[in-house]
């Protein structure tokens, strides 16, 4: 673990000016190259204290600008066109770069480093994604993942993904009205027909038994006449 001085607020780590311990890889690959922290050396500590007022004023100004931008961007909907199977599964997943590229077409471009996708997006549909405009200002935008702009428009209207199963269900609803209405009467008819079939079967069985019972009675008179002769 190494000590660094935070130059801005970092989630689950600390606020500006705090000296915290982090893993060397995290500091080397993220905090230091993105100017989010300084190594906590004696010289850097002195430098930070001299520039603290200036850094805090700059941070406050950037926060206010981000809050004003957030008020206009909050609830923003972005369309990402991707290939997918009939069941709606993507061939891959939506990345932060995809979101950033989709935002370029809007009035409010988003840097891919600001995009936070907590759960991988691997299907068609509407998904909320966090965008961190400032270390202390975060908004949510909706990512509409579809196979075409037309499909995206339908999803935005229905609020759900458009898949083959959904399309077939929509056709059934359009043909029969409320789902299941056409199936219920048929089922009831089958249930009503079942007792009738059972009665017919019993009647046939009873008739067969009656014929078998009458057959021996017909033979007895013939045997008696033969004895008289």
Secondary structure, DSSP 4 states (H G I P E B T S, - for coil): -EEEEESS-BTTTB-TT-EEEE-HHHIIIIITTTTSEEE--HHHHHHHHHHHHHHHHHHHHHHHHHHHHHHHHTT-EEEEE--B-TTSEEEEEE-HHHHHHHHTTSSS---GGGEE-SS-EEESEEEEEEEEEETTEEEEEEEEEESSHHHHHHHHHHTS---HHHHHHHHHHHHHSSTTHHHHHHHHHHHHHHHHHHHHHHHHHHHHHHHHHHHHHHHHHHHHHHHH-
